[in-house]
Amino acid sequence: MSADTKQEVYQLYNSFIENCLLTDKSVLTNEDDIFSITNLFKVKEYFLDAAIEGSGPSYWDKIKLQFQEANYEVRLCFAHLNWLWYLPANDIKPDTKEQTPLWILDDEEFKARFESNKKEHYFPKEGIGSAGQYHKTNKPMEINFLLILCILIKQEVNNGFLKTAEDINTFIIDNANKVFKENTFNVPERVYKLLKTRSFAMESLMLHLAKPDYFEAIASKQDKEAIKSNFYSLIEDLEEAKKEGLTIDDEIHLIKKELENLGISKSFYAPQLWHVWNKGLHNVSEEVMLLQFKKALVYYGPPGTGKTHTAKELAESFITNHFLHKKENLKLYFEQGLKNIGGRIHELQFNPNTSYEDFIAGYQLRSTPTGSETVAIKGLLFDIIDQANNEEETTDSQGKVKLPHVLILDEINRVDLSRVFGELFSAMEYRNKPIKTAIKGIELTVPDNLYIIGTMNEIDFSVERMDFALRRRFVWKFKGYNDAVLTEMLSDYFNDDRFETLRDAYVEACSALNRYISNDVEELGEAYQIGHTFFAELSRVHQEHHNLTGRGRSRKRVFKEAKDILWSISIAPMLEAFLGNTDKESVKEYMERAKDIYSNGK
């Protein structure tokens, strides 16, 4: 992103402060009395108080219904909130930014008035960075956040407490995280409960616009957590970092200053830094911390929820995080990368034939010149332990703490874990202490730098059925269906704005189907949710179906047909298999209801 592009965004934001917040003028047109507190309260009445919930009509269809009685000034006031929502985002097309006021005005007379009064450069062609998928899918809530924030500011301006742009920016910095702390403006309780617990991408983006030199242009709280987790070693010894009351934004600012001291002054989203902290993980800092202190973690849940993929990402993030614990390694990492990270991640896939003898140790009959003899043979685990013991890279200034090795055990539900693990449970608990195995002459010692991540399909074997002695040696993390991940996966293929409504309605239908499976089908439950990777197959099905039949046909019709195909070849057979022990009448009833939810979203 060029400096000129960013400057254009900052100039438009400053114009919004001067014209809209300090006075009631428009930043889109050469008109007065548009962004007034009176009009903002009317917007609240039409948009927030009369919110239309559910996945039926699109955002724009809902707007048309909600604002059908609104006058020109109120509609244009609402257009300003949409303008502010897309102002910092460069992943929204310029045409969309330009046309948004006209879509909201939705009246030929209103449109003509806007065209005759509009300013020449009222929208930025680009933004300051990607606002992320959550910023888009959470749009109505993000607009509500901006609406109430602006009402709070206008009240303070009208009461004479905020008199300059600097005053307003300071108010935003001090209060952006408190917008819905109290229900100050009598928001309907059902809506307020949602807003009170929601996070907002625009909260972070408004902080950046208010003070660009201090707050990073990072919309995602998960990104902030990942950045802090992977770079915290840079600041952990600083006196500034030990002060009470620091926010995560304060900590990231300190990290940025330390990176600049190392000669690294790029954005956290520049490739050089991006690969350090972004491993595709959600809640990366939490899971890195859990693995660090427990040393063994299991992802469990329904099939198709990305457990194995997430385990690999966590392993890579965990090892990189440890490598960067030494400040001097950070510069080395940027110059050379972390060599042989794959050699420190060891993967074993369990199957019903995996035995204690394969994994830990056993006896083997070998031929000798005089006949044969039985010899003790170490299992696969010992080779991995040897590699961890022979690790030369260290993560502390004294050179004593070795870089981690991570063992990923895939599908642990397919074996009798107590039998296959044997003495490993004790060795995990008493690190660096030799534990005698069932095989004479072989002792098992698990080093401090060996960590274990398992994956388990809960359908095959629930966590509750495991004995306590086994369960307590692992941290158990449920990995279920994730609508945000599904949206992200689908967006790689359905990346045209014209697909947005169809895609979002499909995601909501998938979510509704899983709620039905989890809460309403007595024979199933949360463990039988359908994973987002199965639903994401719609991209492939749609592409093949479109190539065969779709050219020149309605986009909506081809999308629906692709959905129906996926239901027939994947989703329905899976559900029927889950219901295998249920009587035929109940299966028929469940499947009809499930198909209706999948097709219609309710």
C-alpha positions as CSV (number, residue, x, y, z in Angstrom):
1,M,0.0,0.0,0.0
2,S,1.6,3.3,-1.1
3,A,2.0,6.3,1.2
4,D,-0.1,8.4,-1.1
5,T,-3.0,5.9,-0.9
6,K,-2.9,5.9,2.9
7,Q,-2.7,9.7,3.0
8,E,-5.9,10.0,0.9
9,V,-7.7,7.8,3.5
10,Y,-6.3,9.9,6.4
11,Q,-7.3,13.1,4.7
12,L,-10.9,11.9,4.1
13,Y,-11.1,10.8,7.7
14,N,-9.9,14.2,8.9
15,S,-12.5,15.8,6.6
16,F,-15.2,13.6,8.2
17,I,-14.1,14.8,11.7
18,E,-14.2,18.5,10.6
19,N,-17.4,18.4,8.6
20,C,-19.5,15.7,10.1
21,L,-18.6,15.5,13.8
22,L,-17.6,19.1,14.6
23,T,-20.5,20.4,12.5
24,D,-23.5,18.7,10.8
25,K,-22.2,19.0,7.2
26,S,-21.8,16.1,4.7
27,V,-18.4,14.7,3.7
28,L,-20.1,13.2,0.6
29,T,-21.9,16.3,-0.7
30,N,-21.8,20.1,-0.4
31,E,-24.8,20.1,1.9
32,D,-25.4,21.2,5.5
33,D,-27.6,19.7,8.2
34,I,-26.9,16.1,7.1
35,F,-24.8,14.4,9.8
36,S,-26.8,15.9,12.7
37,I,-27.6,14.2,16.0
38,T,-31.3,14.4,15.1
39,N,-30.7,12.4,11.9
40,L,-28.4,9.9,13.7
41,F,-31.2,9.1,16.1
42,K,-33.6,8.7,13.2
43,V,-31.0,6.2,11.7
44,K,-31.0,4.4,15.0
45,E,-34.8,4.2,14.9
46,Y,-34.9,2.8,11.3
47,F,-31.8,0.6,11.3
48,L,-30.8,-0.5,14.9
49,D,-34.1,-0.5,16.7
50,A,-36.0,-2.1,13.8
51,A,-33.2,-4.6,13.0
52,I,-34.3,-7.4,10.6
53,E,-32.6,-10.6,11.9
54,G,-32.0,-13.9,10.0
55,S,-30.4,-14.9,6.7
56,G,-33.4,-14.2,4.4
57,P,-33.1,-10.8,2.6
58,S,-29.7,-9.4,1.7
59,Y,-28.2,-6.4,3.5
60,W,-29.4,-4.1,0.8
61,D,-32.9,-5.6,0.7
62,K,-33.2,-5.1,4.4
63,I,-32.0,-1.5,4.1
64,K,-34.7,-0.9,1.4
65,L,-37.4,-2.2,3.8
66,Q,-36.1,-0.4,6.9
67,F,-35.6,3.1,5.3
68,Q,-38.7,3.1,3.0
69,E,-40.2,5.9,5.2
70,A,-37.0,7.9,5.7
71,N,-36.3,11.2,4.0
72,Y,-33.3,12.2,2.0
73,E,-31.3,13.7,4.9
74,V,-31.7,10.6,7.1
75,R,-30.7,8.2,4.3
76,L,-27.7,10.3,3.4
77,C,-26.7,10.4,7.1
78,F,-26.9,6.5,7.1
79,A,-24.8,6.5,3.9
80,H,-22.0,8.3,5.9
81,L,-21.9,5.4,8.4
82,N,-21.5,2.9,5.5
83,W,-18.8,5.2,4.0
84,L,-16.9,5.2,7.3
85,W,-17.2,1.4,7.4
86,Y,-15.5,1.0,4.1
87,L,-13.1,4.0,4.3
88,P,-10.0,2.0,5.6
89,A,-10.7,-1.2,3.7
90,N,-8.9,-2.0,0.4
91,D,-10.7,-5.3,-0.1
92,I,-13.9,-3.5,-1.1
93,K,-14.2,-2.6,-4.8
94,P,-14.1,1.1,-5.8
95,D,-17.4,0.7,-7.7
96,T,-19.1,-0.6,-4.5
97,K,-17.7,2.4,-2.5
98,E,-18.9,4.8,-5.2
99,Q,-22.4,3.3,-5.6
100,T,-23.2,2.8,-1.9
101,P,-24.8,6.2,-1.3
102,L,-27.0,5.7,-4.4
103,W,-28.1,2.2,-3.2
104,I,-29.1,3.6,0.1
105,L,-30.9,6.7,-1.3
106,D,-32.9,4.3,-3.6
107,D,-35.2,7.0,-5.0
108,E,-34.8,8.8,-8.3
109,E,-35.4,12.2,-6.9
110,F,-33.0,11.6,-4.0
111,K,-30.4,10.2,-6.4
112,A,-30.6,13.3,-8.6
113,R,-30.2,15.5,-5.7
114,F,-27.1,13.6,-4.6
115,E,-25.6,13.7,-8.0
116,S,-26.0,17.4,-8.3
117,N,-24.4,18.1,-4.9
118,K,-21.8,15.3,-4.5
119,K,-18.1,16.1,-4.0
120,E,-15.6,15.1,-6.6
121,H,-13.5,12.9,-4.5
122,Y,-15.8,11.5,-1.8
123,F,-14.5,7.9,-1.6
124,P,-11.0,6.4,-1.6
125,K,-10.2,4.0,-4.5
126,E,-8.1,1.9,-2.0
127,G,-7.8,1.7,1.7
128,I,-5.0,1.2,4.2
129,G,-5.2,-2.6,4.2
130,S,-7.5,-5.6,4.3
131,A,-10.2,-5.2,6.9
132,G,-10.7,-9.0,6.8
133,Q,-13.7,-11.3,6.3
134,Y,-15.2,-10.6,9.7
135,H,-15.5,-6.9,8.9
136,K,-17.7,-7.9,5.9
137,T,-19.8,-10.6,7.5
138,N,-20.4,-8.6,10.6
139,K,-21.3,-5.5,8.6
140,P,-24.7,-4.6,10.3
141,M,-23.1,-4.9,13.8
142,E,-20.1,-2.8,12.6
143,I,-22.4,-0.1,11.4
144,N,-24.3,-0.1,14.7
145,F,-20.9,0.3,16.5
146,L,-20.1,3.4,14.3
147,L,-23.7,4.7,14.8
148,I,-23.6,4.7,18.6
149,L,-19.9,5.9,18.7
150,C,-20.9,8.9,16.5
151,I,-24.0,9.7,18.6
152,L,-21.7,9.7,21.7
153,I,-19.3,12.1,20.0
154,K,-22.0,14.4,18.7
155,Q,-23.5,14.7,22.2
156,E,-20.1,15.7,23.7
157,V,-19.6,18.2,20.8
158,N,-23.1,19.7,21.3
159,N,-22.5,20.0,25.0
160,G,-19.2,21.9,24.4
161,F,-16.9,19.2,25.8
162,L,-15.2,18.3,22.4
163,K,-14.1,21.3,20.4
164,T,-11.3,20.2,18.1
165,A,-10.4,17.2,15.9
166,E,-7.7,16.3,18.5
167,D,-10.4,16.3,21.2
168,I,-12.5,13.9,19.2
169,N,-9.6,11.5,18.4
170,T,-8.7,11.4,22.1
171,F,-12.4,10.6,22.9
172,I,-12.3,7.7,20.4
173,I,-9.1,6.3,21.9
174,D,-10.5,6.5,25.4
175,N,-14.0,5.2,24.6
176,A,-14.0,2.9,21.6
177,N,-14.0,-0.1,23.8
178,K,-16.9,1.2,25.9
179,V,-19.5,1.9,23.3
180,F,-21.8,-0.9,24.4
181,K,-20.7,-1.1,28.1
182,E,-24.1,0.4,29.1
183,N,-27.3,0.5,27.1
184,T,-27.2,4.3,27.1
185,F,-29.7,4.9,24.2
186,N,-32.3,2.2,25.0
187,V,-31.3,-0.2,22.3
188,P,-33.8,-3.1,22.2
189,E,-32.7,-5.7,24.7
190,R,-32.4,-8.6,22.1
191,V,-30.1,-6.5,19.9
192,Y,-28.2,-5.0,22.9
193,K,-27.3,-8.5,24.2
194,L,-25.7,-9.3,20.8
195,L,-23.8,-6.0,20.6
196,K,-22.6,-6.1,24.2
197,T,-20.7,-9.4,23.6
198,R,-19.6,-8.8,20.0
199,S,-16.1,-7.7,19.0
200,F,-15.8,-5.0,16.2
201,A,-13.2,-4.7,13.5
202,M,-14.1,-1.0,13.3
203,E,-13.1,-0.5,16.9
204,S,-9.5,-1.3,16.0
205,L,-9.6,0.6,12.7
206,M,-11.0,3.7,14.3
207,L,-8.2,3.7,16.8
208,H,-5.7,3.6,13.9
209,L,-7.5,6.4,12.1
210,A,-7.5,8.5,15.3
211,K,-3.7,8.0,15.9
212,P,-2.0,6.2,12.9
213,D,1.5,6.6,14.4
214,Y,0.6,4.6,17.5
215,F,-2.2,2.1,16.7
216,E,-1.5,-0.4,13.9
217,A,-4.0,-0.9,11.1
218,I,-5.0,-4.3,12.4
219,A,-8.7,-5.1,12.3
220,S,-8.6,-8.6,13.8
221,K,-8.2,-9.2,17.5
222,Q,-7.0,-12.7,16.7
223,D,-4.2,-11.2,14.6
224,K,-3.3,-9.0,17.4
225,E,-3.1,-11.9,19.8
226,A,-0.9,-13.9,17.3
227,I,1.5,-10.9,16.8
228,K,1.8,-10.4,20.6
229,S,2.4,-14.2,21.1
230,N,5.1,-14.5,18.5
231,F,7.0,-11.3,19.3
232,Y,6.5,-10.9,23.0
233,S,10.1,-12.0,23.8
234,L,11.3,-8.7,22.3
235,I,9.7,-6.7,25.0
236,E,9.3,-9.0,28.0
237,D,12.3,-7.6,29.8
238,L,11.5,-3.9,29.1
239,E,10.3,-1.8,32.0
240,E,7.7,-0.2,29.8
241,A,6.1,-3.6,29.2
242,K,5.8,-4.3,32.9
243,K,3.6,-1.3,33.6
244,E,0.1,-2.0,34.9
245,G,-2.9,-1.4,32.6
246,L,-1.2,-2.0,29.3
247,T,-3.6,-2.9,26.5
248,I,-2.7,-5.3,23.7
249,D,-2.3,-2.2,21.4
250,D,0.2,-0.7,23.8
251,E,2.2,-4.0,23.7
252,I,2.1,-4.2,19.9
253,H,3.4,-0.6,19.8
254,L,6.3,-1.5,22.0
255,I,7.0,-4.6,19.8
256,K,6.9,-2.4,16.7
257,K,9.5,0.0,18.3
258,E,11.8,-3.0,19.1
259,L,11.5,-4.3,15.6
260,E,12.5,-0.9,14.3
261,N,15.5,-1.0,16.6
262,L,16.5,-4.2,14.8
263,G,16.2,-2.4,11.4
264,I,12.8,-4.0,10.6
265,S,10.3,-1.3,10.0
266,K,7.8,-3.1,7.8
267,S,4.0,-3.6,8.3
268,F,3.1,-6.7,10.3
269,Y,1.3,-7.8,7.1
270,A,4.4,-7.5,4.9
271,P,5.6,-11.0,3.8
272,Q,8.7,-10.7,5.9
273,L,6.7,-10.4,9.2
274,W,3.5,-12.1,8.1
275,H,5.1,-15.6,8.0
276,V,6.4,-15.2,11.5
277,W,3.1,-14.8,13.2
278,N,0.4,-16.0,10.8
279,K,0.2,-19.7,10.7
280,G,-3.5,-19.8,9.8
281,L,-4.4,-20.5,13.4
282,H,-7.4,-19.2,15.3
283,N,-6.7,-18.5,19.0
284,V,-3.0,-19.2,18.3
285,S,-1.7,-17.6,21.5
286,E,-4.1,-19.6,23.7
287,E,-3.2,-22.9,22.2
288,V,0.6,-22.2,22.1
289,M,0.3,-21.4,25.8
290,L,-1.7,-24.6,26.6
291,L,0.8,-26.7,24.7
292,Q,3.7,-25.0,26.5
293,F,2.5,-25.7,30.0
294,K,0.7,-29.1,29.5
295,K,3.1,-30.4,26.8
296,A,0.3,-32.6,25.4
297,L,-2.9,-31.4,23.7
298,V,-5.6,-33.2,21.8
299,Y,-7.9,-31.7,19.2
300,Y,-11.2,-33.6,19.2
301,G,-14.5,-33.2,17.5
302,P,-16.5,-34.1,14.4
303,P,-14.8,-35.2,11.1
304,G,-14.0,-32.5,8.6
305,T,-13.2,-29.7,11.0
306,G,-9.5,-29.4,10.2
307,K,-8.1,-31.1,13.3
308,T,-5.0,-32.5,11.5
309,H,-4.4,-29.3,9.6
310,T,-4.7,-27.3,12.8
311,A,-2.3,-29.6,14.6
312,K,0.4,-29.0,11.9
313,E,-0.1,-25.3,12.1
314,L,0.1,-25.3,15.9
315,A,3.3,-27.3,15.7
316,E,4.9,-25.0,13.3
317,S,3.8,-21.9,15.2
318,F,5.0,-23.4,18.5
319,I,8.5,-24.2,17.2
320,T,8.8,-20.8,15.5
321,N,7.6,-19.1,18.7
322,H,10.3,-20.8,20.7
323,F,13.0,-20.0,18.2
324,L,12.2,-16.3,18.3
325,H,12.4,-16.3,22.0
326,K,16.0,-15.3,21.7
327,K,16.1,-11.7,20.3
328,E,19.2,-12.4,18.3
329,N,17.3,-15.2,16.5
330,L,14.7,-12.7,15.1
331,K,17.1,-11.0,12.8
332,L,18.6,-14.4,11.8
333,Y,15.1,-15.6,11.1
334,F,14.4,-12.8,8.6
335,E,17.7,-13.4,6.9
336,Q,17.7,-17.2,6.7
337,G,14.4,-18.5,8.0
338,L,14.1,-21.4,10.5
339,K,15.9,-24.2,8.8
340,N,14.5,-27.7,8.9
341,I,11.4,-26.8,10.8
342,G,9.7,-29.8,9.1
343,G,12.4,-32.1,10.6
344,R,11.2,-31.1,14.1
345,I,7.6,-32.1,13.4
346,H,7.0,-35.8,13.5
347,E,3.7,-37.3,12.3
348,L,2.3,-40.8,13.0
349,Q,-1.1,-41.9,11.9
350,F,-2.7,-44.5,14.1
351,N,-4.8,-47.3,12.7
352,P,-6.5,-50.4,14.4
353,N,-3.4,-52.4,13.8
354,T,-1.0,-50.0,15.6
355,S,0.3,-51.8,18.7
356,Y,2.4,-51.2,21.7
357,E,5.2,-53.2,20.0
358,D,5.1,-50.8,17.0
359,F,5.0,-47.6,19.0
360,I,7.0,-48.3,22.3
361,A,8.9,-51.6,22.2
362,G,8.5,-55.4,21.5
363,Y,10.3,-58.6,20.9
364,Q,11.3,-59.8,17.4
365,L,12.6,-63.2,16.3
366,R,15.8,-63.0,14.4
367,S,17.8,-65.6,12.5
368,T,21.3,-66.4,13.8
369,P,24.1,-68.7,12.5
370,T,23.0,-71.3,15.1
371,G,19.2,-70.9,14.6
372,S,17.2,-68.0,15.9
373,E,16.9,-65.7,19.0
374,T,14.4,-63.3,20.4
375,V,15.6,-59.7,20.6
376,A,14.2,-56.6,22.2
377,I,13.3,-53.9,19.5
378,K,12.6,-50.3,20.2
379,G,9.5,-48.8,18.6
380,L,9.0,-45.7,16.5
381,L,8.8,-43.4,19.5
382,F,12.4,-43.9,20.4
383,D,13.7,-42.6,17.1
384,I,11.7,-39.4,17.6
385,I,13.0,-39.1,21.2
386,D,16.6,-39.5,19.9
387,Q,16.0,-36.6,17.4
388,A,14.7,-34.4,20.2
389,N,17.6,-35.3,22.4
390,N,20.1,-34.5,19.6
391,E,18.6,-31.0,18.9
392,E,21.4,-28.5,18.7
393,E,19.4,-25.2,18.5
394,T,18.6,-23.6,21.8
395,T,16.1,-20.9,22.8
396,D,17.7,-19.3,25.8
397,S,20.7,-17.1,26.3
398,Q,22.5,-19.8,28.4
399,G,22.2,-22.3,25.6
400,K,20.5,-24.9,27.9
401,V,16.9,-25.0,26.6
402,K,16.6,-27.0,23.4
403,L,14.3,-26.1,20.5
404,P,11.0,-28.1,20.7
405,H,10.2,-31.2,18.6
406,V,6.5,-31.9,18.2
407,L,5.0,-35.4,17.7
408,I,1.6,-35.3,16.0
409,L,-0.5,-38.5,16.6
410,D,-3.3,-38.5,14.1
411,E,-6.6,-40.4,14.9
412,I,-5.8,-41.6,18.3
413,N,-9.4,-42.8,18.6
414,R,-8.6,-45.7,16.3
415,V,-6.5,-47.5,18.9
416,D,-6.8,-48.5,22.6
417,L,-4.7,-45.6,23.8
418,S,-3.9,-47.0,27.2
419,R,-2.6,-50.2,25.7
420,V,-0.6,-48.5,22.9
421,F,0.9,-45.8,25.1
422,G,1.8,-48.1,28.0
423,E,4.5,-46.5,30.1
424,L,4.5,-43.4,28.0
425,F,1.9,-41.9,30.3
426,S,4.2,-42.1,33.2
427,A,7.2,-40.9,31.1
428,M,5.2,-37.8,30.0
429,E,4.4,-36.9,33.6
430,Y,8.0,-37.5,34.9
431,R,10.1,-35.9,32.2
432,N,13.8,-36.8,32.0
433,K,13.3,-39.7,34.3
434,P,13.9,-43.3,32.9
435,I,10.8,-45.4,33.1
436,K,11.1,-49.2,32.8
437,T,9.0,-50.6,29.9
438,A,7.4,-54.1,29.7
439,I,10.3,-55.1,27.5
440,K,13.3,-56.2,29.6
441,G,16.4,-53.9,29.2
442,I,14.5,-51.0,27.6
443,E,13.8,-47.8,29.5
444,L,11.7,-44.9,28.2
445,T,12.8,-41.3,28.9
446,V,10.8,-38.4,27.5
447,P,12.9,-35.2,27.2
448,D,11.6,-31.7,28.1
449,N,11.6,-30.5,24.5
450,L,9.2,-33.2,23.1
451,Y,5.6,-32.1,22.9
452,I,2.6,-34.2,21.7
453,I,-0.5,-33.1,19.7
454,G,-3.2,-35.7,19.1
455,T,-6.3,-35.6,16.9
456,M,-9.5,-37.6,17.6
457,N,-12.8,-38.0,15.9
458,E,-15.3,-37.9,18.7
459,I,-17.9,-39.9,16.8
460,D,-15.7,-43.0,17.1
461,F,-14.8,-42.6,20.8
462,S,-16.0,-39.8,23.1
463,V,-13.8,-38.0,25.6
464,E,-16.2,-38.9,28.4
465,R,-15.6,-42.7,27.8
466,M,-11.8,-42.3,28.5
467,D,-10.6,-43.0,32.0
468,F,-9.5,-40.1,34.1
469,A,-5.9,-41.1,34.4
470,L,-5.7,-40.9,30.6
471,R,-7.7,-37.7,30.2
472,R,-5.7,-35.7,32.8
473,R,-2.4,-36.0,30.9
474,F,-3.7,-34.0,27.9
475,V,-5.4,-30.6,27.3
476,W,-8.6,-31.3,25.3
477,K,-9.6,-28.7,22.8
478,F,-12.9,-29.2,21.0
479,K,-12.6,-28.5,17.2
480,G,-16.1,-28.1,15.9
481,Y,-17.8,-26.5,12.9
482,N,-16.7,-22.9,12.4
483,D,-18.8,-20.6,10.2
484,A,-16.0,-18.0,9.9
485,V,-13.6,-20.6,8.6
486,L,-16.3,-21.8,6.1
487,T,-16.9,-18.3,4.9
488,E,-13.1,-17.8,4.4
489,M,-12.8,-21.1,2.5
490,L,-15.7,-20.3,0.2
491,S,-14.5,-16.8,-0.4
492,D,-11.4,-18.1,-2.1
493,Y,-13.7,-19.3,-4.9
494,F,-16.8,-17.2,-4.6
495,N,-14.8,-13.9,-4.4
496,D,-17.1,-11.8,-6.7
497,D,-19.4,-9.3,-4.9
498,R,-22.3,-10.8,-6.8
499,F,-21.9,-14.1,-4.9
500,E,-21.8,-12.4,-1.5
501,T,-25.5,-12.8,-0.7
502,L,-25.7,-16.4,-2.0
503,R,-22.5,-17.4,-0.1
504,D,-23.6,-15.8,3.2
505,A,-27.0,-17.4,3.0
506,Y,-25.4,-20.8,2.4
507,V,-23.1,-20.4,5.4
508,E,-26.1,-19.5,7.6
509,A,-28.0,-22.5,6.3
510,C,-25.0,-24.8,7.1
511,S,-24.8,-23.2,10.6
512,A,-28.6,-23.8,11.1
513,L,-28.2,-27.4,10.0
514,N,-25.5,-28.0,12.6
515,R,-27.6,-26.3,15.3
516,Y,-30.4,-28.7,14.4
517,I,-28.0,-31.7,14.6
518,S,-26.5,-30.5,17.9
519,N,-29.7,-29.5,19.7
520,D,-32.8,-31.2,18.1
521,V,-31.8,-34.7,17.0
522,E,-31.8,-36.8,20.1
523,E,-29.7,-39.6,18.5
524,L,-27.0,-37.2,17.4
525,G,-25.5,-34.1,19.2
526,E,-22.5,-31.8,18.9
527,A,-20.1,-34.7,18.1
528,Y,-22.1,-35.3,14.9
529,Q,-21.8,-31.8,13.5
530,I,-20.9,-31.7,9.8
531,G,-17.4,-30.2,9.5
532,H,-16.8,-27.0,7.5
533,T,-14.5,-28.7,5.1
534,F,-17.4,-30.9,3.8
535,F,-19.6,-27.8,3.3
536,A,-16.7,-26.1,1.6
537,E,-16.7,-28.7,-1.1
538,L,-19.4,-26.6,-2.7
539,S,-16.7,-24.6,-4.4
540,R,-15.4,-27.6,-6.3
541,V,-18.9,-28.9,-7.1
542,H,-20.0,-25.5,-8.3
543,Q,-17.0,-25.1,-10.6
544,E,-17.5,-28.5,-12.2
545,H,-21.3,-28.0,-12.5
546,H,-20.8,-24.5,-14.0
547,N,-18.3,-25.7,-16.5
548,L,-20.7,-28.4,-17.7
549,T,-24.0,-26.6,-17.6
550,G,-23.7,-23.1,-16.2
551,R,-22.7,-20.9,-19.1
552,G,-25.4,-18.4,-19.9
553,R,-27.7,-19.6,-17.1
554,S,-28.8,-17.7,-13.9
555,R,-26.1,-17.5,-11.3
556,K,-28.7,-18.2,-8.6
557,R,-30.0,-21.3,-10.3
558,V,-26.5,-22.8,-10.9
559,F,-25.6,-22.1,-7.2
560,K,-28.8,-23.8,-6.0
561,E,-28.2,-26.8,-8.3
562,A,-24.6,-27.1,-7.0
563,K,-25.9,-27.1,-3.4
564,D,-28.4,-29.8,-4.2
565,I,-25.7,-32.0,-5.8
566,L,-23.5,-31.6,-2.7
567,W,-26.4,-32.6,-0.5
568,S,-27.0,-35.7,-2.6
569,I,-23.5,-36.9,-2.9
570,S,-22.0,-35.9,0.5
571,I,-24.2,-34.3,3.2
572,A,-27.2,-36.6,3.0
573,P,-25.3,-39.9,2.9
574,M,-23.2,-38.7,5.9
575,L,-26.3,-37.8,7.9
576,E,-28.0,-41.2,7.1
577,A,-24.8,-43.0,8.2
578,F,-24.9,-41.1,11.5
579,L,-28.5,-42.2,11.9
580,G,-27.8,-45.8,11.1
581,N,-29.2,-47.2,14.3
582,T,-32.4,-45.1,14.2
583,D,-35.8,-46.4,13.1
584,K,-36.7,-45.7,9.5
585,E,-39.7,-43.4,10.3
586,S,-37.5,-41.2,12.5
587,V,-34.7,-41.2,9.9
588,K,-37.2,-40.0,7.2
589,E,-38.5,-37.3,9.5
590,Y,-35.0,-36.1,10.4
591,M,-33.7,-36.1,6.9
592,E,-36.7,-34.2,5.5
593,R,-36.2,-31.5,8.2
594,A,-32.5,-31.4,7.6
595,K,-32.9,-31.0,3.9
596,D,-35.4,-28.1,4.4
597,I,-32.9,-26.3,6.7
598,Y,-30.0,-26.9,4.3
599,S,-32.0,-25.6,1.3
600,N,-33.8,-22.7,3.0
601,G,-31.7,-21.8,6.0
602,K,-34.5,-22.3,8.5
